[in-house]
């Protein structure tokens, strides 16, 4: 009986110890491996209005405007990436790791190390969450962190916040590269102006039996030769232009302008400048982006071949 009583008391003590860790400051709990998980931030994700990421001179700011996450340059941000980061920070926690405070350089958390700071702001720039990241952790998507008022090192589990420490700091990593897409399967016309011109369309073909209508082959509305196969290549290359980075300003004369209609109406301009180096500029619905020289020239080549008679 005495042994049973001691076992019960010991068990209760263990439960109370875990409960105390779980409720102390409302931030810590012990997982099944005996590691202490610490809550670093907690807020309602839909309250977020701004994401700020700073690491030395590298800075990214994404702001929610009319339910759309937008870069400071006015370009549409990658909506999924922004949402996932906010959702991660809304319930962010880290596991305590054994570490000596005089060896914080090992984790990139000492005073001399360049750290990454992520902030989420709400209405009126109220700070909803702030986390300081050091070096990447042992696994992809993990990172070390430390609270300013605590002598401890924490490891963030794999997630969007940890991946930021892995290099998601350039604006190019945050743009929505799909803004150039224009739903080829629904596009019915394309007008080209500039150093080369042309107007192209495809008819709606009635379906047979229970099949609905579909779009026919592309035709040129202009006099002169036309190569339908090469034109399909042009559409693929135009729709598939990879946007490398946003441009704060993209003034300049358009060398070629493509206006696609029928799917997602889109105006894509290939600019005359710059013509040196490996980058070229384009405007998509008025906003500037950097693309590679090769992809830029492939569009030009495909257009030229489209206006050449096929064999």
N, C-alpha and C positions, 0 to 999 in steps of 0.2 A: 504494500500500500504506500509506504514511504517512497519507494522507487518510482511508483506511478505518479505520485504527487510532484516529485522533483522533475519528472519528464514533462508534466503539464506546465509547470512554472517555467521551465527552460523554453518550452515551445512558445509560451506567451511572451517571454522576453524577446525571442527572435522575431515574432510578429510585430511587437511594439517597436523594435529597432528598425525594421524595414519600413513600418508606417511612419516613423519619425523621419527617416531619410526621404520618404516620398512626399512628406508635407512640410518639411523644414523650408521656410522661405517660399513654399509653393513651387519649388523648382527642381527637385531631385528625386530620382527613384532608382532602384537597383534592379537590373535585368537578371535573366536566368544564369548568366555567366559571372554574376557578381560584380559587373561593371556599373559604376554610377553614372546614370544619364542625367544631364542637367538641361533644363529648359532655358534657351537663350532668348527666345522671342515668342510672343503669342499675341495675335490680333486678328480681326476679321478681315479676310483678304479683300472683300469688296470695298473696304475703306481706303485702299491704297490708291494714290494719285500720282506719285512720282517714284522712280527708282534711280538712285545715284550710285555709281561705282567709280571709285578713285584708287589709282595706284600710281603715285608719283605724278608724272605729266600725262599719263593715260587716264582719260575721263570719259564716262558714258552717262548720259541722262536721258531717261525715257519717261514721258509724261502721258497720262491718260487724258485724251481729249474726245469727248462725245463717245465714250466707250471704246475708243481705239487708241492703243499704245503707239505713241509717235516720238521720233527722235527730235532733238533740239534743232536739227537742220530742216525739220518739216517733213522728213521722209517717214513713211509708215514703217513701224518696227515689226519684228517677228513676233506676232501676237502670242503664239504658243510658248515661245521662250520667255517672254515677259510674264505671262500668267503662271508658268511653272515655277519661276523664281519667286514670285510673290507668294504663291501657295506654299512653297518650301519654307520661306522665312516666316510665314504666318504661324508655323508650328515647329520652329527650328529647335533642335536639341543636339547636344554633343556628349560624347563619353569621356569621362575623366581618364587621363593617362598618367602613369607615374613619370614625373619629370622634375629635374632640379631647376630652381629658378635662376641659378647662375649659368645655366646651359640653354637658355631660351633661343640662342642663335641656331641651334640644331633644328628648331621648328620654324625659324623665320619670324620669331615673335619678340626678339630683343629690340632695344631702342634704335639700333643702327640699321636693322633690316627694313627693306621697303615692303610695306604691307598693303593689302587690299582692303578697302573699307566699303562695305555695302550698306546703304541706307534706304529704307522705305518710308516715304512721307505720305501723310494724309491731307485732309483739308487744312488750309492755312499753314502748310509745311510742318504740321505736327509730326514729330518723329514716332513712327510706329514700331520700327525695328532698326537696329544698328549692330553689325557684326564686323569684327576685324579678323582678317584671314592672314595666316603666315604662309608657310610652304605647303605644297601639295602633300597629301597623305600617302600612305603605302599603297593604296588601291586607287584606281581611276575614279575621279569624281569625289574624292575625299580631301579634306584640308584640315590643318591645325588652326586652332583659334584660342584666344585668351580674353577673359574679361578684365577690364582695366583695374577693377578693385579686388581681384581675386588672385592668389598665388597658386595657379593651377594651369594645366594645359589640357585642352579638350580636342577631341577629334570628331569632326563632322562626318556623319555617314554619307555614303554616295548620294548625291543629289545635285540639283541646279546650283545651290549656293557653293558647294564644294567645287563644282566644275568651273566656276568663275575664277578660282585660284589657278586653274589650269590654262587660262589665257583668253577667256571670253571678254576681253576688254576693248578690242578694236570696234569702231563703229560698224565696220564691215561684217562683224559677227552678229550684229543686231538688226540689220536691215531685212525687210521682207523682200526677198529676191523674187517672189512670185508676182510682184506688181506688173511685170512686163508681159505676163501670160494673157492671152486673149481668146481662149476657148476655140481652137481651130475647128473643132467639129461643128461649131455653130456659126463661124464667121462666113459671111456671104459676099463681102466686097473688100477690096484693098485698093487704095489710091496711092500712087507714088509720085512725088514731085521733087525737084532739085536738079542735080546734074543728069539724072535720067528720069523719065516720066513714064507713066502707064496707069491704066485703070483696068481692074480685073474683077470678075464676079463669077458666081456659079448659081445655077437655077435650082429651084426646089422641084424635085421629081416626085410625082404622086406614087404612093405605094401600091403594090399589087395584093389583092386579097385583103387579109387582115393587117398587113404591114402598113405602117404610117408613112408619111412623106419623108424623103431624105434629100440631101444636097447632092447635086450632080458634080461634074468635073469643072475645074476652073477654065474660064475663057478670058481672052483679052478683048477689051472693048475698043482698043486702039488699033490703028492700021499698023501693019508690020509683022514680022515673024514672032512666034510665041512657042515656047517649049514647055508643055504642061508638066512633064516630069521634073524639070529643073525648077519650075515654079513651086511645086510641092516641097522641094528641097529648100527654097527660099523661105517659105512659110515656117518650116521646121527650125531653120537657123534663126529666124527673126524671133519666133516664140521662145526659142531656147537660149537666147542671149543670157549669159551669166553676169549678174550685177555684182561687181567686186567690192564697191564702196560707194557711199553717197558723196555728192558734191554740194557744198554749201551754196555755191553759185555756179551756174553753167551757162554763162552768157556766150554768145557766139552764133555765127551763121550756120544754119543747117545745110549739110552737104546733100543729104537725102532725108525725105520725110515720108513715113509710111502711116496711113490712116486705115486701121482695120475696123470694120463695122459688122454688126450682126450677132456677135457673141458678147464678149466684154469689149465695148468700144475702146480703142486704144490708139494714141498717137505716139509714134516712136521716131525720134529724130537722131540721125547720125551727124555729129557736129564736125566741122572742118578742122577744129583745133582740139587738142594738140596733135601734131603729126610726128613727134619725136618720142623715142623710148618705146616701151612695151604696152603702154596704156592708151586708150582712146575714150572719148566722152560721148555719152548719149543723153538725150532728154526723153523721159517717159511721162507723158501727160504734164509736161512743164517742169518736172524736177530732174536734176542732173545726177548721173551715175557714171562710175568708171567701169569700163569693160576691157577685155584683153584686145590687143591689136589683132590677133589671129581671128577671133570671133567676129570682130568688126569687119575685117577684110573678107571673111567668108560670106557675110551677108551681101557685101558689094559684088562679090564674084557670082553668087547665086542669082542675083538680080540680072547681071549682065548675061548670064547663060540662059535665063528665062526669056530674054528678048532676042535670043538667037534661034534660028530655025533648027529643029531637031533633025537627026539623020534619017 
